[in-house]
Amino acid sequence: MSFLNSNIKHLRKERHLTQNDLALKIGIKRSLVGAYEEHRAEPRLATIQKISSLFQVPLDTLINNDLRKSGRSVEVDTTGRTLRVLPIVVDSDEKEHISLVNEAAEAGYAGGYADPEYIESLPSFSLPVKELYSEQTYRLFQINGDSMLPITSGSYVICSYIQDWTDVKDGECHVVVTRDRGIVYKRIWNQAEDEELLLKSDNPLYEPYTIESTEILEVWKARGYLSFDLPEHAGASPSDVHHISNLLTTLHREMEGLRQQVDKLSGEE
């Protein structure tokens, strides 16, 4: 006997989501969510995988366990012992490409991050630099806002995938994909005993905050960034150079006059 339909409804209500909220997160029509919950239709495997990833519930548990009777809250595997769906893009030579999650894609990423077709629809490219190791999976996230200055809004942060969230080292920068806050780029402090992360901005105007493990979808470690916001020229303008040159000339003349006076006084002695 499958408990899939009733579990979908149970998990949705546990997270205080409407049917429309759930539909938007997994990329289907709202009417389908109603049909699943009322046992009028069965979701496709790809949809079940999205639901499993969204609620962080293993497929076997989602289908075969009655979560209503067990009273079981959603448990999050922070260590990554169970399989996390991580779609990737490869070229004709089976070399993995880096997918780009830009500003336009940010809104849909939380619902499509585990969907291979969605990930394939994102721009992807190779970045042949020695700092990026071929055995790791990388993704490029475009950040918004000024909370992590001097990295400016619109910059692209190059990240590597973190399977085991307990590997997060305090004070290092990460991109965290969340259910409700979207994609955030912060410094992280791992508070494993409380099953939550403390997120801090480099900009002191922004207050730190915590996020529970149940709200986390993915964690990516920042490795570098690309920015097209070039710094302004720090040198002096031509008028400044001319002014400084005149000052130096005047100073030189005054020093020369002072030297001559010293020489004259020395001769008189």
Backbone torsions as a table, in degrees:
resi	resn	phi	psi	omega
1	MET	NA	132.8	-179.9
2	SER	-97.0	135.7	176.7
3	PHE	-106.1	15.9	-173.3
4	LEU	-56.3	-49.6	-174.5
5	ASN	-62.9	-47.5	-179.9
6	SER	-68.2	-32.0	179.2
7	ASN	-68.6	-36.1	177.7
8	ILE	-59.8	-46.9	179.9
9	LYS	-64.9	-41.7	-179.6
10	HIS	-62.2	-46.9	-177.8
11	LEU	-67.8	-37.5	179.1
12	ARG	-62.5	-46.5	-179.1
13	LYS	-69.0	-33.8	178.7
14	GLU	-62.0	-32.2	179.0
15	ARG	-93.5	6.3	178.2
16	HIS	58.5	43.3	177.9
17	LEU	-104.4	142.5	169.9
18	THR	-80.6	167.9	175.8
19	GLN	-60.6	-36.6	178.4
20	ASN	-67.1	-38.9	177.2
21	ASP	-58.7	-48.5	-178.8
22	LEU	-64.2	-41.3	179.5
23	ALA	-60.1	-42.3	179.7
24	LEU	-65.9	-36.8	-177.2
25	LYS	-70.9	-31.0	-178.0
26	ILE	-109.1	3.5	171.2
27	GLY	74.6	40.2	176.5
28	ILE	-130.9	176.3	178.8
29	LYS	-78.5	149.2	-179.8
30	ARG	-61.4	-35.8	-178.9
31	SER	-61.4	-30.0	178.5
32	LEU	-69.1	-37.9	177.8
33	VAL	-59.7	-45.3	177.3
34	GLY	-60.1	-40.8	-179.5
35	ALA	-65.7	-38.4	178.0
36	TYR	-65.5	-47.0	-175.5
37	GLU	-67.8	-27.2	-179.0
38	GLU	-96.7	12.2	177.1
39	HIS	61.4	26.4	177.3
40	ARG	-92.5	-9.4	179.3
41	ALA	-157.4	157.9	177.6
42	GLU	-113.9	132.0	-179.9
43	PRO	-70.0	152.3	174.9
44	ARG	-70.5	163.3	-178.1
45	LEU	-58.4	-41.1	-179.4
46	ALA	-62.0	-37.4	178.5
47	THR	-69.9	-39.7	177.6
48	ILE	-61.6	-39.9	178.7
49	GLN	-63.3	-39.4	178.1
50	LYS	-64.7	-42.4	179.0
51	ILE	-64.6	-42.2	178.4
52	SER	-60.0	-43.9	-179.8
53	SER	-70.1	-39.8	-178.2
54	LEU	-61.5	-44.0	-176.7
55	PHE	-95.7	0.8	179.5
56	GLN	54.9	46.7	177.3
57	VAL	-120.4	127.2	179.0
58	PRO	-56.2	147.4	-178.0
59	LEU	-55.6	-43.8	-177.8
60	ASP	-61.9	-41.9	179.0
61	THR	-66.8	-41.6	-178.5
62	LEU	-61.2	-35.3	-175.4
63	ILE	-89.7	-40.9	-167.5
64	ASN	-103.8	-15.1	-178.0
65	ASN	-105.8	136.0	176.4
66	ASP	-85.4	99.2	-175.4
67	LEU	-70.4	-20.0	178.9
68	ARG	-69.3	-44.4	-177.3
69	LYS	-75.8	-34.3	-177.5
70	SER	-71.7	-19.9	-177.0
71	GLY	64.9	21.1	-173.5
72	ARG	-81.4	123.5	171.2
73	SER	-77.3	162.1	-180.0
74	VAL	-66.4	125.2	177.1
75	GLU	-100.8	137.6	-177.5
76	VAL	-107.3	128.6	176.6
77	ASP	-85.6	88.4	-176.1
78	THR	-69.9	-22.5	-178.1
79	THR	-85.9	-10.8	178.6
80	GLY	75.7	25.5	179.7
81	ARG	-66.9	-37.9	176.2
82	THR	-87.3	160.9	-174.5
83	LEU	-68.0	127.4	170.0
84	ARG	-103.8	132.6	-179.0
85	VAL	-74.5	119.3	179.0
86	LEU	-131.0	86.8	178.6
87	PRO	-65.7	143.4	177.9
88	ILE	-132.2	169.3	178.4
89	VAL	-120.6	130.2	178.2
90	VAL	-123.1	155.9	178.3
91	ASP	-91.9	-171.5	-177.0
92	SER	-65.3	-19.9	178.1
93	ASP	-96.2	13.6	-179.3
94	GLU	62.9	25.0	175.5
95	LYS	-93.6	132.3	-175.0
96	GLU	-73.0	135.3	177.2
97	HIS	-97.4	164.6	176.5
98	ILE	-96.9	121.8	177.7
99	SER	-84.9	143.3	-178.2
100	LEU	-106.0	124.1	174.5
101	VAL	-108.7	94.9	-178.0
102	ASN	-90.7	-175.0	-177.6
103	GLU	-57.7	-39.6	-177.6
104	ALA	-66.8	-29.9	-176.5
105	ALA	-91.3	-12.3	-172.9
106	GLU	-58.5	-42.7	-175.9
107	ALA	-62.3	-35.8	-176.9
108	GLY	-91.1	-8.7	-173.5
109	TYR	-67.5	-38.9	-178.9
110	ALA	-60.8	-28.4	178.4
111	GLY	-92.2	-21.0	-174.8
112	GLY	-115.4	4.9	-174.1
113	TYR	-60.6	-26.5	-179.6
114	ALA	-100.8	7.0	-176.9
115	ASP	-99.9	113.1	-179.0
116	PRO	-55.8	-39.5	-178.9
117	GLU	-65.7	-38.8	178.6
118	TYR	-65.4	-45.4	-179.6
119	ILE	-63.0	-37.6	178.2
120	GLU	-66.9	-24.2	-179.9
121	SER	-78.1	-14.6	179.4
122	LEU	-77.6	151.7	173.6
123	PRO	-60.3	143.3	178.6
124	SER	-142.9	156.5	-175.4
125	PHE	-163.1	168.3	173.4
126	SER	-104.6	150.6	-179.3
127	LEU	-133.4	89.8	-172.8
128	PRO	-78.1	74.6	175.6
129	VAL	-122.3	147.3	-172.1
130	LYS	-67.1	-22.6	-177.9
131	GLU	-72.0	-15.5	-179.7
132	LEU	-103.0	116.6	-175.9
133	TYR	-85.8	140.3	-173.5
134	SER	-66.9	-22.9	-176.4
135	GLU	-82.9	-0.6	179.4
136	GLN	-109.6	156.5	176.3
137	THR	-98.6	129.1	-177.4
138	TYR	-117.5	154.0	175.0
139	ARG	-144.7	149.7	-178.1
140	LEU	-112.4	119.1	-178.8
141	PHE	-113.2	130.9	174.8
142	GLN	-88.9	125.5	-175.1
143	ILE	-98.0	157.3	180.0
144	ASN	-124.5	152.1	174.9
145	GLY	89.5	177.3	-175.9
146	ASP	-115.2	22.6	-176.3
147	SER	-73.3	-17.3	-177.7
148	MET	-119.3	31.6	175.6
149	LEU	-54.8	142.2	17.2
150	PRO	-85.7	3.0	173.1
151	ILE	-73.6	116.1	-169.8
152	THR	-84.6	159.1	176.5
153	SER	-58.8	135.4	-178.1
154	GLY	97.4	-9.3	178.2
155	SER	-69.7	158.3	-180.0
156	TYR	-110.3	121.7	-178.5
157	VAL	-99.1	124.9	178.4
158	ILE	-87.0	124.8	-173.6
159	CYS	-130.3	151.9	172.1
160	SER	-110.0	147.7	-173.7
161	TYR	-73.6	137.3	176.8
162	ILE	-110.4	109.7	178.5
163	GLN	-76.1	-44.8	-178.3
164	ASP	-100.9	107.7	-175.7
165	TRP	-68.7	-18.0	177.2
166	THR	-73.7	-9.7	177.2
167	ASP	-78.2	-9.3	-179.0
168	VAL	-60.7	128.3	179.8
169	LYS	-98.4	136.0	-176.5
170	ASP	-57.0	134.2	174.4
171	GLY	87.6	-5.5	179.5
172	GLU	-88.6	153.2	-177.1
173	CYS	-83.8	135.4	178.9
174	HIS	-141.0	155.8	166.2
175	VAL	-98.8	125.7	179.4
176	VAL	-115.0	124.2	177.1
177	VAL	-93.7	119.2	-174.5
178	THR	-117.4	163.5	-179.7
179	ARG	-71.1	-44.5	-170.7
180	ASP	-109.4	-27.2	-177.9
181	ARG	-94.6	-2.5	-178.8
182	GLY	77.0	-142.1	-178.3
183	ILE	-100.8	122.4	-178.6
184	VAL	-123.5	144.3	177.8
185	TYR	-116.6	113.3	-174.1
186	LYS	-147.2	168.9	164.8
187	ARG	-84.8	140.8	-172.0
188	ILE	-117.6	139.5	168.4
189	TRP	-118.9	123.5	-173.3
190	ASN	-84.8	117.2	178.2
191	GLN	-112.4	69.7	-171.6
192	ALA	-61.2	-33.2	-178.0
193	GLU	-64.9	-25.8	178.8
194	ASP	-102.8	4.0	-178.4
195	GLU	52.1	49.9	178.0
196	GLU	-152.9	164.8	177.1
197	LEU	-115.9	142.9	173.2
198	LEU	-99.1	123.9	-176.8
199	LEU	-110.7	127.9	-179.2
200	LYS	-126.6	145.5	176.0
201	SER	-95.3	153.5	173.6
202	ASP	-75.7	-25.3	177.3
203	ASN	-80.2	115.0	-175.3
204	PRO	-64.7	-10.7	178.5
205	LEU	-72.4	-14.7	-178.0
206	TYR	-104.1	129.9	-179.7
207	GLU	-77.2	142.9	174.0
208	PRO	-69.5	159.1	177.5
209	TYR	-151.3	162.4	180.0
210	THR	-107.1	154.8	177.3
211	ILE	-137.4	132.4	-178.1
212	GLU	-75.9	153.8	-179.1
213	SER	-59.8	-30.9	-179.3
214	THR	-67.2	-16.5	179.4
215	GLU	-93.1	-4.7	-174.8
216	ILE	-94.8	135.3	176.3
217	LEU	-105.1	-46.0	179.5
218	GLU	-145.8	154.8	173.8
219	VAL	-129.8	130.9	-179.0
220	TRP	-128.7	130.3	179.4
221	LYS	-85.5	129.7	179.9
222	ALA	-72.0	132.7	-179.9
223	ARG	-114.3	-23.0	-179.2
224	GLY	176.7	-177.0	179.2
225	TYR	-151.4	157.2	175.8
226	LEU	-115.6	136.4	179.7
227	SER	-142.3	139.5	175.3
228	PHE	-106.2	11.7	177.1
229	ASP	-94.3	81.7	-175.0
230	LEU	-70.7	142.9	179.6
231	PRO	-67.7	149.9	177.4
232	GLU	-69.8	155.5	-179.3
233	HIS	-61.0	124.9	-175.5
234	ALA	-87.2	-10.2	-177.9
235	GLY	-78.6	175.2	-179.1
236	ALA	-78.8	151.2	176.5
237	SER	-74.9	164.9	178.2
238	PRO	-55.2	-38.9	179.8
239	SER	-66.6	-37.3	177.5
240	ASP	-65.2	-41.8	179.4
241	VAL	-60.8	-42.8	179.9
242	HIS	-63.2	-41.6	179.7
243	HIS	-64.8	-44.3	179.1
244	ILE	-63.6	-38.4	179.0
245	SER	-62.1	-42.2	178.2
246	ASN	-64.0	-40.5	178.3
247	LEU	-62.7	-42.1	179.6
248	LEU	-65.4	-38.3	178.6
249	THR	-64.4	-44.9	178.3
250	THR	-61.8	-43.5	179.8
251	LEU	-62.8	-39.7	179.4
252	HIS	-63.0	-43.3	179.9
253	ARG	-63.3	-42.1	-180.0
254	GLU	-65.5	-39.4	178.8
255	MET	-66.0	-37.9	178.8
256	GLU	-66.0	-41.5	177.4
257	GLY	-62.9	-40.0	178.7
258	LEU	-65.1	-39.5	179.4
259	ARG	-63.3	-41.7	-179.8
260	GLN	-63.9	-38.8	178.8
261	GLN	-64.9	-40.9	178.6
262	VAL	-63.2	-42.5	178.9
263	ASP	-63.1	-39.5	-179.7
264	LYS	-65.4	-43.1	178.0
265	LEU	-64.3	-38.1	179.3
266	SER	-65.9	-35.5	179.6
267	GLY	-71.0	-34.0	-179.4
268	GLU	-69.0	-28.3	178.5
269	GLU	-71.8	NA	NA
